Amino acid sequence: MEVIFDLVKDIWDFMKVREKYWLTPLIITIVLMGALIVYTQGSVVAPFIYSIF
């Protein structure tokens, strides 16, 4: 679990130092879509994700 917190801290430090705050909504969206796929086991969500792209 500590590895995940270190990763989040590194990403936040990267965005803060390089002033890439526009990446925040993109990262949040990708994480939420990934969590949705994992929690629903992919089969139910597949047609909806296909229609997005």
mmCIF entry with sequence, helices, sheets and N, C-alpha, C, O atoms, coordinates in Angstrom:
data_MODEL
# 
_entry.id   MODEL 
# 
_entity.id                         1 
_entity.type                       polymer 
_entity.pdbx_number_of_molecules   1 
# 
_entity_poly.entity_id                      1 
_entity_poly.type                           'polypeptide(L)' 
_entity_poly.nstd_linkage                   no 
_entity_poly.nstd_monomer                   no 
_entity_poly.pdbx_seq_one_letter_code       MEVIFDLVKDIWDFMKVREKYWLTPLIITIVLMGALIVYTQGSVVAPFIYSIF 
_entity_poly.pdbx_seq_one_letter_code_can   MEVIFDLVKDIWDFMKVREKYWLTPLIITIVLMGALIVYTQGSVVAPFIYSIF 
_entity_poly.pdbx_strand_id                 A 
# 
loop_
_entity_poly_seq.entity_id 
_entity_poly_seq.num 
_entity_poly_seq.mon_id 
_entity_poly_seq.hetero 
1 1  MET n 
1 2  GLU n 
1 3  VAL n 
1 4  ILE n 
1 5  PHE n 
1 6  ASP n 
1 7  LEU n 
1 8  VAL n 
1 9  LYS n 
1 10 ASP n 
1 11 ILE n 
1 12 TRP n 
1 13 ASP n 
1 14 PHE n 
1 15 MET n 
1 16 LYS n 
1 17 VAL n 
1 18 ARG n 
1 19 GLU n 
1 20 LYS n 
1 21 TYR n 
1 22 TRP n 
1 23 LEU n 
1 24 THR n 
1 25 PRO n 
1 26 LEU n 
1 27 ILE n 
1 28 ILE n 
1 29 THR n 
1 30 ILE n 
1 31 VAL n 
1 32 LEU n 
1 33 MET n 
1 34 GLY n 
1 35 ALA n 
1 36 LEU n 
1 37 ILE n 
1 38 VAL n 
1 39 TYR n 
1 40 THR n 
1 41 GLN n 
1 42 GLY n 
1 43 SER n 
1 44 VAL n 
1 45 VAL n 
1 46 ALA n 
1 47 PRO n 
1 48 PHE n 
1 49 ILE n 
1 50 TYR n 
1 51 SER n 
1 52 ILE n 
1 53 PHE n 
# 
_struct_asym.id          A 
_struct_asym.entity_id   1 
# 
loop_
_struct_conf.conf_type_id 
_struct_conf.id 
_struct_conf.pdbx_PDB_helix_id 
_struct_conf.beg_label_comp_id 
_struct_conf.beg_label_asym_id 
_struct_conf.beg_label_seq_id 
_struct_conf.pdbx_beg_PDB_ins_code 
_struct_conf.end_label_comp_id 
_struct_conf.end_label_asym_id 
_struct_conf.end_label_seq_id 
_struct_conf.pdbx_end_PDB_ins_code 
_struct_conf.beg_auth_comp_id 
_struct_conf.beg_auth_asym_id 
_struct_conf.beg_auth_seq_id 
_struct_conf.end_auth_comp_id 
_struct_conf.end_auth_asym_id 
_struct_conf.end_auth_seq_id 
_struct_conf.pdbx_PDB_helix_class 
_struct_conf.details 
_struct_conf.pdbx_PDB_helix_length 
HELX_P HELX_P1 AA1 GLU A 2  ? ARG A 18 ? GLU A 2  ARG A 18 1 ? 17 
HELX_P HELX_P2 AA2 LEU A 23 ? THR A 40 ? LEU A 23 THR A 40 1 ? 18 
HELX_P HELX_P3 AA3 ALA A 46 ? ILE A 52 ? ALA A 46 ILE A 52 1 ? 7  
# 
_struct_conf_type.id          HELX_P 
_struct_conf_type.criteria    ? 
_struct_conf_type.reference   ? 
# 
loop_
_atom_site.group_PDB 
_atom_site.id 
_atom_site.type_symbol 
_atom_site.label_atom_id 
_atom_site.label_alt_id 
_atom_site.label_comp_id 
_atom_site.label_asym_id 
_atom_site.label_entity_id 
_atom_site.label_seq_id 
_atom_site.pdbx_PDB_ins_code 
_atom_site.Cartn_x 
_atom_site.Cartn_y 
_atom_site.Cartn_z 
_atom_site.occupancy 
_atom_site.B_iso_or_equiv 
_atom_site.pdbx_formal_charge 
_atom_site.auth_seq_id 
_atom_site.auth_comp_id 
_atom_site.auth_asym_id 
_atom_site.auth_atom_id 
_atom_site.pdbx_PDB_model_num 
ATOM 1   N N  . MET A 1 1  ? 0.822   -1.194 0.000   1.00 0.00 ? 1  MET A N  1 
ATOM 2   C CA . MET A 1 1  ? 0.000   0.000  0.000   1.00 0.00 ? 1  MET A CA 1 
ATOM 3   C C  . MET A 1 1  ? 0.868   1.261  0.000   1.00 0.00 ? 1  MET A C  1 
ATOM 4   O O  . MET A 1 1  ? 0.495   2.292  -0.559  1.00 0.00 ? 1  MET A O  1 
ATOM 5   N N  . GLU A 1 2  ? 2.016   1.153  0.630   1.00 0.00 ? 2  GLU A N  1 
ATOM 6   C CA . GLU A 1 2  ? 2.920   2.297  0.690   1.00 0.00 ? 2  GLU A CA 1 
ATOM 7   C C  . GLU A 1 2  ? 3.439   2.664  -0.698  1.00 0.00 ? 2  GLU A C  1 
ATOM 8   O O  . GLU A 1 2  ? 3.721   3.829  -0.974  1.00 0.00 ? 2  GLU A O  1 
ATOM 9   N N  . VAL A 1 3  ? 3.562   1.669  -1.560  1.00 0.00 ? 3  VAL A N  1 
ATOM 10  C CA . VAL A 1 3  ? 4.040   1.912  -2.924  1.00 0.00 ? 3  VAL A CA 1 
ATOM 11  C C  . VAL A 1 3  ? 3.052   2.790  -3.685  1.00 0.00 ? 3  VAL A C  1 
ATOM 12  O O  . VAL A 1 3  ? 3.458   3.666  -4.448  1.00 0.00 ? 3  VAL A O  1 
ATOM 13  N N  . ILE A 1 4  ? 1.769   2.561  -3.482  1.00 0.00 ? 4  ILE A N  1 
ATOM 14  C CA . ILE A 1 4  ? 0.745   3.357  -4.166  1.00 0.00 ? 4  ILE A CA 1 
ATOM 15  C C  . ILE A 1 4  ? 0.814   4.811  -3.708  1.00 0.00 ? 4  ILE A C  1 
ATOM 16  O O  . ILE A 1 4  ? 0.707   5.730  -4.520  1.00 0.00 ? 4  ILE A O  1 
ATOM 17  N N  . PHE A 1 5  ? 0.995   5.015  -2.405  1.00 0.00 ? 5  PHE A N  1 
ATOM 18  C CA . PHE A 1 5  ? 1.096   6.384  -1.897  1.00 0.00 ? 5  PHE A CA 1 
ATOM 19  C C  . PHE A 1 5  ? 2.346   7.080  -2.426  1.00 0.00 ? 5  PHE A C  1 
ATOM 20  O O  . PHE A 1 5  ? 2.316   8.273  -2.729  1.00 0.00 ? 5  PHE A O  1 
ATOM 21  N N  . ASP A 1 6  ? 3.447   6.330  -2.538  1.00 0.00 ? 6  ASP A N  1 
ATOM 22  C CA . ASP A 1 6  ? 4.664   6.909  -3.110  1.00 0.00 ? 6  ASP A CA 1 
ATOM 23  C C  . ASP A 1 6  ? 4.456   7.291  -4.569  1.00 0.00 ? 6  ASP A C  1 
ATOM 24  O O  . ASP A 1 6  ? 4.941   8.331  -5.015  1.00 0.00 ? 6  ASP A O  1 
ATOM 25  N N  . LEU A 1 7  ? 3.739   6.458  -5.311  1.00 0.00 ? 7  LEU A N  1 
ATOM 26  C CA . LEU A 1 7  ? 3.457   6.758  -6.715  1.00 0.00 ? 7  LEU A CA 1 
ATOM 27  C C  . LEU A 1 7  ? 2.607   8.022  -6.844  1.00 0.00 ? 7  LEU A C  1 
ATOM 28  O O  . LEU A 1 7  ? 2.891   8.887  -7.673  1.00 0.00 ? 7  LEU A O  1 
ATOM 29  N N  . VAL A 1 8  ? 1.575   8.122  -6.026  1.00 0.00 ? 8  VAL A N  1 
ATOM 30  C CA . VAL A 1 8  ? 0.708   9.305  -6.058  1.00 0.00 ? 8  VAL A CA 1 
ATOM 31  C C  . VAL A 1 8  ? 1.504   10.553 -5.677  1.00 0.00 ? 8  VAL A C  1 
ATOM 32  O O  . VAL A 1 8  ? 1.339   11.608 -6.289  1.00 0.00 ? 8  VAL A O  1 
ATOM 33  N N  . LYS A 1 9  ? 2.356   10.432 -4.678  1.00 0.00 ? 9  LYS A N  1 
ATOM 34  C CA . LYS A 1 9  ? 3.183   11.565 -4.265  1.00 0.00 ? 9  LYS A CA 1 
ATOM 35  C C  . LYS A 1 9  ? 4.141   11.971 -5.379  1.00 0.00 ? 9  LYS A C  1 
ATOM 36  O O  . LYS A 1 9  ? 4.325   13.163 -5.623  1.00 0.00 ? 9  LYS A O  1 
ATOM 37  N N  . ASP A 1 10 ? 4.753   11.007 -6.057  1.00 0.00 ? 10 ASP A N  1 
ATOM 38  C CA . ASP A 1 10 ? 5.660   11.319 -7.162  1.00 0.00 ? 10 ASP A CA 1 
ATOM 39  C C  . ASP A 1 10 ? 4.930   12.005 -8.313  1.00 0.00 ? 10 ASP A C  1 
ATOM 40  O O  . ASP A 1 10 ? 5.444   12.957 -8.900  1.00 0.00 ? 10 ASP A O  1 
ATOM 41  N N  . ILE A 1 11 ? 3.740   11.523 -8.634  1.00 0.00 ? 11 ILE A N  1 
ATOM 42  C CA . ILE A 1 11 ? 2.959   12.151 -9.709  1.00 0.00 ? 11 ILE A CA 1 
ATOM 43  C C  . ILE A 1 11 ? 2.580   13.576 -9.320  1.00 0.00 ? 11 ILE A C  1 
ATOM 44  O O  . ILE A 1 11 ? 2.662   14.489 -10.141 1.00 0.00 ? 11 ILE A O  1 
ATOM 45  N N  . TRP A 1 12 ? 2.166   13.765 -8.072  1.00 0.00 ? 12 TRP A N  1 
ATOM 46  C CA . TRP A 1 12 ? 1.795   15.113 -7.620  1.00 0.00 ? 12 TRP A CA 1 
ATOM 47  C C  . TRP A 1 12 ? 3.001   16.046 -7.647  1.00 0.00 ? 12 TRP A C  1 
ATOM 48  O O  . TRP A 1 12 ? 2.882   17.197 -8.067  1.00 0.00 ? 12 TRP A O  1 
ATOM 49  N N  . ASP A 1 13 ? 4.173   15.557 -7.198  1.00 0.00 ? 13 ASP A N  1 
ATOM 50  C CA . ASP A 1 13 ? 5.384   16.382 -7.235  1.00 0.00 ? 13 ASP A CA 1 
ATOM 51  C C  . ASP A 1 13 ? 5.759   16.742 -8.668  1.00 0.00 ? 13 ASP A C  1 
ATOM 52  O O  . ASP A 1 13 ? 6.179   17.869 -8.933  1.00 0.00 ? 13 ASP A O  1 
ATOM 53  N N  . PHE A 1 14 ? 5.612   15.799 -9.591  1.00 0.00 ? 14 PHE A N  1 
ATOM 54  C CA . PHE A 1 14 ? 5.886   16.071 -11.002 1.00 0.00 ? 14 PHE A CA 1 
ATOM 55  C C  . PHE A 1 14 ? 4.991   17.188 -11.522 1.00 0.00 ? 14 PHE A C  1 
ATOM 56  O O  . PHE A 1 14 ? 5.459   18.124 -12.171 1.00 0.00 ? 14 PHE A O  1 
ATOM 57  N N  . MET A 1 15 ? 3.694   17.080 -11.228 1.00 0.00 ? 15 MET A N  1 
ATOM 58  C CA . MET A 1 15 ? 2.759   18.093 -11.721 1.00 0.00 ? 15 MET A CA 1 
ATOM 59  C C  . MET A 1 15 ? 3.019   19.451 -11.067 1.00 0.00 ? 15 MET A C  1 
ATOM 60  O O  . MET A 1 15 ? 2.881   20.487 -11.717 1.00 0.00 ? 15 MET A O  1 
ATOM 61  N N  . LYS A 1 16 ? 3.391   19.451 -9.797  1.00 0.00 ? 16 LYS A N  1 
ATOM 62  C CA . LYS A 1 16 ? 3.621   20.706 -9.089  1.00 0.00 ? 16 LYS A CA 1 
ATOM 63  C C  . LYS A 1 16 ? 4.892   21.402 -9.588  1.00 0.00 ? 16 LYS A C  1 
ATOM 64  O O  . LYS A 1 16 ? 4.893   22.615 -9.794  1.00 0.00 ? 16 LYS A O  1 
ATOM 65  N N  . VAL A 1 17 ? 5.965   20.644 -9.782  1.00 0.00 ? 17 VAL A N  1 
ATOM 66  C CA . VAL A 1 17 ? 7.232   21.237 -10.210 1.00 0.00 ? 17 VAL A CA 1 
ATOM 67  C C  . VAL A 1 17 ? 7.139   21.748 -11.643 1.00 0.00 ? 17 VAL A C  1 
ATOM 68  O O  . VAL A 1 17 ? 7.633   22.832 -11.951 1.00 0.00 ? 17 VAL A O  1 
ATOM 69  N N  . ARG A 1 18 ? 6.509   20.971 -12.516 1.00 0.00 ? 18 ARG A N  1 
ATOM 70  C CA . ARG A 1 18 ? 6.444   21.346 -13.929 1.00 0.00 ? 18 ARG A CA 1 
ATOM 71  C C  . ARG A 1 18 ? 5.160   22.094 -14.293 1.00 0.00 ? 18 ARG A C  1 
ATOM 72  O O  . ARG A 1 18 ? 4.928   22.412 -15.459 1.00 0.00 ? 18 ARG A O  1 
ATOM 73  N N  . GLU A 1 19 ? 4.338   22.369 -13.293 1.00 0.00 ? 19 GLU A N  1 
ATOM 74  C CA . GLU A 1 19 ? 3.075   23.101 -13.472 1.00 0.00 ? 19 GLU A CA 1 
ATOM 75  C C  . GLU A 1 19 ? 2.194   22.468 -14.548 1.00 0.00 ? 19 GLU A C  1 
ATOM 76  O O  . GLU A 1 19 ? 1.704   23.154 -15.445 1.00 0.00 ? 19 GLU A O  1 
ATOM 77  N N  . LYS A 1 20 ? 2.003   21.178 -14.449 1.00 0.00 ? 20 LYS A N  1 
ATOM 78  C CA . LYS A 1 20 ? 1.164   20.428 -15.387 1.00 0.00 ? 20 LYS A CA 1 
ATOM 79  C C  . LYS A 1 20 ? -0.167  20.070 -14.728 1.00 0.00 ? 20 LYS A C  1 
ATOM 80  O O  . LYS A 1 20 ? -0.576  18.909 -14.735 1.00 0.00 ? 20 LYS A O  1 
ATOM 81  N N  . TYR A 1 21 ? -0.830  21.058 -14.168 1.00 0.00 ? 21 TYR A N  1 
ATOM 82  C CA . TYR A 1 21 ? -2.079  20.804 -13.453 1.00 0.00 ? 21 TYR A CA 1 
ATOM 83  C C  . TYR A 1 21 ? -3.195  20.344 -14.377 1.00 0.00 ? 21 TYR A C  1 
ATOM 84  O O  . TYR A 1 21 ? -4.180  19.772 -13.910 1.00 0.00 ? 21 TYR A O  1 
ATOM 85  N N  . TRP A 1 22 ? -3.064  20.578 -15.669 1.00 0.00 ? 22 TRP A N  1 
ATOM 86  C CA . TRP A 1 22 ? -4.083  20.139 -16.609 1.00 0.00 ? 22 TRP A CA 1 
ATOM 87  C C  . TRP A 1 22 ? -4.118  18.618 -16.716 1.00 0.00 ? 22 TRP A C  1 
ATOM 88  O O  . TRP A 1 22 ? -5.080  18.067 -17.251 1.00 0.00 ? 22 TRP A O  1 
ATOM 89  N N  . LEU A 1 23 ? -3.092  17.926 -16.221 1.00 0.00 ? 23 LEU A N  1 
ATOM 90  C CA . LEU A 1 23 ? -3.081  16.463 -16.245 1.00 0.00 ? 23 LEU A CA 1 
ATOM 91  C C  . LEU A 1 23 ? -4.003  15.854 -15.188 1.00 0.00 ? 23 LEU A C  1 
ATOM 92  O O  . LEU A 1 23 ? -4.377  14.686 -15.300 1.00 0.00 ? 23 LEU A O  1 
ATOM 93  N N  . THR A 1 24 ? -4.372  16.619 -14.175 1.00 0.00 ? 24 THR A N  1 
ATOM 94  C CA . THR A 1 24 ? -5.169  16.083 -13.070 1.00 0.00 ? 24 THR A CA 1 
ATOM 95  C C  . THR A 1 24 ? -6.500  15.490 -13.527 1.00 0.00 ? 24 THR A C  1 
ATOM 96  O O  . THR A 1 24 ? -6.790  14.355 -13.147 1.00 0.00 ? 24 THR A O  1 
ATOM 97  N N  . PRO A 1 25 ? -7.329  16.178 -14.316 1.00 0.00 ? 25 PRO A N  1 
ATOM 98  C CA . PRO A 1 25 ? -8.588  15.554 -14.745 1.00 0.00 ? 25 PRO A CA 1 
ATOM 99  C C  . PRO A 1 25 ? -8.373  14.316 -15.610 1.00 0.00 ? 25 PRO A C  1 
ATOM 100 O O  . PRO A 1 25 ? -9.148  13.363 -15.537 1.00 0.00 ? 25 PRO A O  1 
ATOM 101 N N  . LEU A 1 26 ? -7.328  14.328 -16.424 1.00 0.00 ? 26 LEU A N  1 
ATOM 102 C CA . LEU A 1 26 ? -7.023  13.173 -17.267 1.00 0.00 ? 26 LEU A CA 1 
ATOM 103 C C  . LEU A 1 26 ? -6.652  11.961 -16.420 1.00 0.00 ? 26 LEU A C  1 
ATOM 104 O O  . LEU A 1 26 ? -7.135  10.857 -16.672 1.00 0.00 ? 26 LEU A O  1 
ATOM 105 N N  . ILE A 1 27 ? -5.810  12.157 -15.433 1.00 0.00 ? 27 ILE A N  1 
ATOM 106 C CA . ILE A 1 27 ? -5.392  11.057 -14.561 1.00 0.00 ? 27 ILE A CA 1 
ATOM 107 C C  . ILE A 1 27 ? -6.574  10.532 -13.759 1.00 0.00 ? 27 ILE A C  1 
ATOM 108 O O  . ILE A 1 27 ? -6.732  9.320  -13.615 1.00 0.00 ? 27 ILE A O  1 
ATOM 109 N N  . ILE A 1 28 ? -7.402  11.424 -13.238 1.00 0.00 ? 28 ILE A N  1 
ATOM 110 C CA . ILE A 1 28 ? -8.574  10.997 -12.464 1.00 0.00 ? 28 ILE A CA 1 
ATOM 111 C C  . ILE A 1 28 ? -9.526  10.190 -13.338 1.00 0.00 ? 28 ILE A C  1 
ATOM 112 O O  . ILE A 1 28 ? -10.059 9.172  -12.894 1.00 0.00 ? 28 ILE A O  1 
ATOM 113 N N  . THR A 1 29 ? -9.747  10.630 -14.571 1.00 0.00 ? 29 THR A N  1 
ATOM 114 C CA . THR A 1 29 ? -10.640 9.913  -15.481 1.00 0.00 ? 29 THR A CA 1 
ATOM 115 C C  . THR A 1 29 ? -10.108 8.527  -15.802 1.00 0.00 ? 29 THR A C  1 
ATOM 116 O O  . THR A 1 29 ? -10.867 7.558  -15.808 1.00 0.00 ? 29 THR A O  1 
ATOM 117 N N  . ILE A 1 30 ? -8.823  8.422  -16.066 1.00 0.00 ? 30 ILE A N  1 
ATOM 118 C CA . ILE A 1 30 ? -8.225  7.119  -16.379 1.00 0.00 ? 30 ILE A CA 1 
ATOM 119 C C  . ILE A 1 30 ? -8.318  6.178  -15.183 1.00 0.00 ? 30 ILE A C  1 
ATOM 120 O O  . ILE A 1 30 ? -8.623  4.996  -15.344 1.00 0.00 ? 30 ILE A O  1 
ATOM 121 N N  . VAL A 1 31 ? -8.058  6.694  -13.989 1.00 0.00 ? 31 VAL A N  1 
ATOM 122 C CA . VAL A 1 31 ? -8.139  5.857  -12.785 1.00 0.00 ? 31 VAL A CA 1 
ATOM 123 C C  . VAL A 1 31 ? -9.574  5.391  -12.545 1.00 0.00 ? 31 VAL A C  1 
ATOM 124 O O  . VAL A 1 31 ? -9.796  4.228  -12.209 1.00 0.00 ? 31 VAL A O  1 
ATOM 125 N N  . LEU A 1 32 ? -10.544 6.284  -12.714 1.00 0.00 ? 32 LEU A N  1 
ATOM 126 C CA . LEU A 1 32 ? -11.946 5.897  -12.506 1.00 0.00 ? 32 LEU A CA 1 
ATOM 127 C C  . LEU A 1 32 ? -12.407 4.867  -13.535 1.00 0.00 ? 32 LEU A C  1 
ATOM 128 O O  . LEU A 1 32 ? -13.125 3.928  -13.190 1.00 0.00 ? 32 LEU A O  1 
ATOM 129 N N  . MET A 1 33 ? -12.003 5.034  -14.790 1.00 0.00 ? 33 MET A N  1 
ATOM 130 C CA . MET A 1 33 ? -12.376 4.043  -15.808 1.00 0.00 ? 33 MET A CA 1 
ATOM 131 C C  . MET A 1 33 ? -11.722 2.695  -15.519 1.00 0.00 ? 33 MET A C  1 
ATOM 132 O O  . MET A 1 33 ? -12.344 1.649  -15.706 1.00 0.00 ? 33 MET A O  1 
ATOM 133 N N  . GLY A 1 34 ? -10.481 2.715  -15.069 1.00 0.00 ? 34 GLY A N  1 
ATOM 134 C CA . GLY A 1 34 ? -9.802  1.471  -14.707 1.00 0.00 ? 34 GLY A CA 1 
ATOM 135 C C  . GLY A 1 34 ? -10.481 0.783  -13.538 1.00 0.00 ? 34 GLY A C  1 
ATOM 136 O O  . GLY A 1 34 ? -10.655 -0.435 -13.545 1.00 0.00 ? 34 GLY A O  1 
ATOM 137 N N  . ALA A 1 35 ? -10.868 1.564  -12.525 1.00 0.00 ? 35 ALA A N  1 
ATOM 138 C CA . ALA A 1 35 ? -11.567 0.988  -11.376 1.00 0.00 ? 35 ALA A CA 1 
ATOM 139 C C  . ALA A 1 35 ? -12.916 0.419  -11.789 1.00 0.00 ? 35 ALA A C  1 
ATOM 140 O O  . ALA A 1 35 ? -13.323 -0.631 -11.293 1.00 0.00 ? 35 ALA A O  1 
ATOM 141 N N  . LEU A 1 36 ? -13.613 1.101  -12.692 1.00 0.00 ? 36 LEU A N  1 
ATOM 142 C CA . LEU A 1 36 ? -14.898 0.609  -13.177 1.00 0.00 ? 36 LEU A CA 1 
ATOM 143 C C  . LEU A 1 36 ? -14.737 -0.732 -13.886 1.00 0.00 ? 36 LEU A C  1 
ATOM 144 O O  . LEU A 1 36 ? -15.539 -1.644 -13.687 1.00 0.00 ? 36 LEU A O  1 
ATOM 145 N N  . ILE A 1 37 ? -13.719 -0.849 -14.697 1.00 0.00 ? 37 ILE A N  1 
ATOM 146 C CA . ILE A 1 37 ? -13.479 -2.105 -15.411 1.00 0.00 ? 37 ILE A CA 1 
ATOM 147 C C  . ILE A 1 37 ? -13.131 -3.224 -14.439 1.00 0.00 ? 37 ILE A C  1 
ATOM 148 O O  . ILE A 1 37 ? -13.611 -4.348 -14.591 1.00 0.00 ? 37 ILE A O  1 
ATOM 149 N N  . VAL A 1 38 ? -12.303 -2.929 -13.443 1.00 0.00 ? 38 VAL A N  1 
ATOM 150 C CA . VAL A 1 38 ? -11.905 -3.959 -12.478 1.00 0.00 ? 38 VAL A CA 1 
ATOM 151 C C  . VAL A 1 38 ? -13.096 -4.405 -11.639 1.00 0.00 ? 38 VAL A C  1 
ATOM 152 O O  . VAL A 1 38 ? -13.298 -5.603 -11.442 1.00 0.00 ? 38 VAL A O  1 
ATOM 153 N N  . TYR A 1 39 ? -13.885 -3.458 -11.144 1.00 0.00 ? 39 TYR A N  1 
ATOM 154 C CA . TYR A 1 39 ? -14.986 -3.810 -10.256 1.00 0.00 ? 39 TYR A CA 1 
ATOM 155 C C  . TYR A 1 39 ? -16.140 -4.495 -10.973 1.00 0.00 ? 39 TYR A C  1 
ATOM 156 O O  . TYR A 1 39 ? -16.848 -5.295 -10.361 1.00 0.00 ? 39 TYR A O  1 
ATOM 157 N N  . THR A 1 40 ? -16.347 -4.207 -12.243 1.00 0.00 ? 40 THR A N  1 
ATOM 158 C CA . THR A 1 40 ? -17.436 -4.857 -12.969 1.00 0.00 ? 40 THR A CA 1 
ATOM 159 C C  . THR A 1 40 ? -16.945 -6.048 -13.781 1.00 0.00 ? 40 THR A C  1 
ATOM 160 O O  . THR A 1 40 ? -17.724 -6.679 -14.496 1.00 0.00 ? 40 THR A O  1 
ATOM 161 N N  . GLN A 1 41 ? -15.668 -6.354 -13.673 1.00 0.00 ? 41 GLN A N  1 
ATOM 162 C CA . GLN A 1 41 ? -15.035 -7.489 -14.338 1.00 0.00 ? 41 GLN A CA 1 
ATOM 163 C C  . GLN A 1 41 ? -15.077 -7.371 -15.851 1.00 0.00 ? 41 GLN A C  1 
ATOM 164 O O  . GLN A 1 41 ? -14.959 -8.379 -16.547 1.00 0.00 ? 41 GLN A O  1 
ATOM 165 N N  . GLY A 1 42 ? -15.239 -6.190 -16.366 1.00 0.00 ? 42 GLY A N  1 
ATOM 166 C CA . GLY A 1 42 ? -15.041 -5.910 -17.777 1.00 0.00 ? 42 GLY A CA 1 
ATOM 167 C C  . GLY A 1 42 ? -16.141 -6.302 -18.727 1.00 0.00 ? 42 GLY A C  1 
ATOM 168 O O  . GLY A 1 42 ? -16.367 -5.591 -19.706 1.00 0.00 ? 42 GLY A O  1 
ATOM 169 N N  . SER A 1 43 ? -16.832 -7.385 -18.494 1.00 0.00 ? 43 SER A N  1 
ATOM 170 C CA . SER A 1 43 ? -17.774 -7.888 -19.492 1.00 0.00 ? 43 SER A CA 1 
ATOM 171 C C  . SER A 1 43 ? -18.990 -6.977 -19.668 1.00 0.00 ? 43 SER A C  1 
ATOM 172 O O  . SER A 1 43 ? -19.486 -6.820 -20.784 1.00 0.00 ? 43 SER A O  1 
ATOM 173 N N  . VAL A 1 44 ? -19.464 -6.390 -18.605 1.00 0.00 ? 44 VAL A N  1 
ATOM 174 C CA . VAL A 1 44 ? -20.655 -5.550 -18.680 1.00 0.00 ? 44 VAL A CA 1 
ATOM 175 C C  . VAL A 1 44 ? -20.326 -4.186 -19.290 1.00 0.00 ? 44 VAL A C  1 
ATOM 176 O O  . VAL A 1 44 ? -21.156 -3.600 -19.986 1.00 0.00 ? 44 VAL A O  1 
ATOM 177 N N  . VAL A 1 45 ? -19.139 -3.688 -19.036 1.00 0.00 ? 45 VAL A N  1 
ATOM 178 C CA . VAL A 1 45 ? -18.768 -2.344 -19.442 1.00 0.00 ? 45 VAL A CA 1 
ATOM 179 C C  . VAL A 1 45 ? -18.200 -2.301 -20.857 1.00 0.00 ? 45 VAL A C  1 
ATOM 180 O O  . VAL A 1 45 ? -18.139 -1.229 -21.459 1.00 0.00 ? 45 VAL A O  1 
ATOM 181 N N  . ALA A 1 46 ? -17.790 -3.422 -21.388 1.00 0.00 ? 46 ALA A N  1 
ATOM 182 C CA . ALA A 1 46 ? -17.113 -3.463 -22.687 1.00 0.00 ? 46 ALA A CA 1 
ATOM 183 C C  . ALA A 1 46 ? -17.881 -2.757 -23.809 1.00 0.00 ? 46 ALA A C  1 
ATOM 184 O O  . ALA A 1 46 ? -17.261 -1.989 -24.545 1.00 0.00 ? 46 ALA A O  1 
ATOM 185 N N  . PRO A 1 47 ? -19.181 -2.965 -23.987 1.00 0.00 ? 47 PRO A N  1 
ATOM 186 C CA . PRO A 1 47 ? -19.871 -2.260 -25.074 1.00 0.00 ? 47 PRO A CA 1 
ATOM 187 C C  . PRO A 1 47 ? -19.867 -0.739 -24.919 1.00 0.00 ? 47 PRO A C  1 
ATOM 188 O O  . PRO A 1 47 ? -19.825 -0.017 -25.915 1.00 0.00 ? 47 PRO A O  1 
ATOM 189 N N  . PHE A 1 48 ? -19.911 -0.253 -23.692 1.00 0.00 ? 48 PHE A N  1 
ATOM 190 C CA . PHE A 1 48 ? -19.918 1.187  -23.471 1.00 0.00 ? 48 PHE A CA 1 
ATOM 191 C C  . PHE A 1 48 ? -18.552 1.805  -23.747 1.00 0.00 ? 48 PHE A C  1 
ATOM 192 O O  . PHE A 1 48 ? -18.461 2.890  -24.320 1.00 0.00 ? 48 PHE A O  1 
ATOM 193 N N  . ILE A 1 49 ? -17.497 1.117  -23.342 1.00 0.00 ? 49 ILE A N  1 
ATOM 194 C CA . ILE A 1 49 ? -16.151 1.622  -23.604 1.00 0.00 ? 49 ILE A CA 1 
ATOM 195 C C  . ILE A 1 49 ? -15.870 1.589  -25.099 1.00 0.00 ? 49 ILE A C  1 
ATOM 196 O O  . ILE A 1 49 ? -15.224 2.497  -25.622 1.00 0.00 ? 49 ILE A O  1 
ATOM 197 N N  . TYR A 1 50 ? -16.336 0.572  -25.790 1.00 0.00 ? 50 TYR A N  1 
ATOM 198 C CA . TYR A 1 50 ? -16.150 0.491  -27.239 1.00 0.00 ? 50 TYR A CA 1 
ATOM 199 C C  . TYR A 1 50 ? -16.816 1.679  -27.931 1.00 0.00 ? 50 TYR A C  1 
ATOM 200 O O  . TYR A 1 50 ? -16.268 2.227  -28.887 1.00 0.00 ? 50 TYR A O  1 
ATOM 201 N N  . SER A 1 51 ? -17.982 2.075  -27.456 1.00 0.00 ? 51 SER A N  1 
ATOM 202 C CA . SER A 1 51 ? -18.683 3.193  -28.096 1.00 0.00 ? 51 SER A CA 1 
ATOM 203 C C  . SER A 1 51 ? -18.015 4.538  -27.809 1.00 0.00 ? 51 SER A C  1 
ATOM 204 O O  . SER A 1 51 ? -18.178 5.479  -28.586 1.00 0.00 ? 51 SER A O  1 
ATOM 205 N N  . ILE A 1 52 ? -17.272 4.645  -26.716 1.00 0.00 ? 52 ILE A N  1 
ATOM 206 C CA . ILE A 1 52 ? -16.570 5.893  -26.404 1.00 0.00 ? 52 ILE A CA 1 
ATOM 207 C C  . ILE A 1 52 ? -15.456 6.144  -27.409 1.00 0.00 ? 52 ILE A C  1 
ATOM 208 O O  . ILE A 1 52 ? -15.255 7.274  -27.853 1.00 0.00 ? 52 ILE A O  1 
ATOM 209 N N  . PHE A 1 53 ? -14.735 5.090  -27.766 1.00 0.00 ? 53 PHE A N  1 
ATOM 210 C CA . PHE A 1 53 ? -13.597 5.252  -28.663 1.00 0.00 ? 53 PHE A CA 1 
ATOM 211 C C  . PHE A 1 53 ? -13.991 4.978  -30.083 1.00 0.00 ? 53 PHE A C  1 
ATOM 212 O O  . PHE A 1 53 ? -13.157 5.066  -30.984 1.00 0.00 ? 53 PHE A O  1 
# 
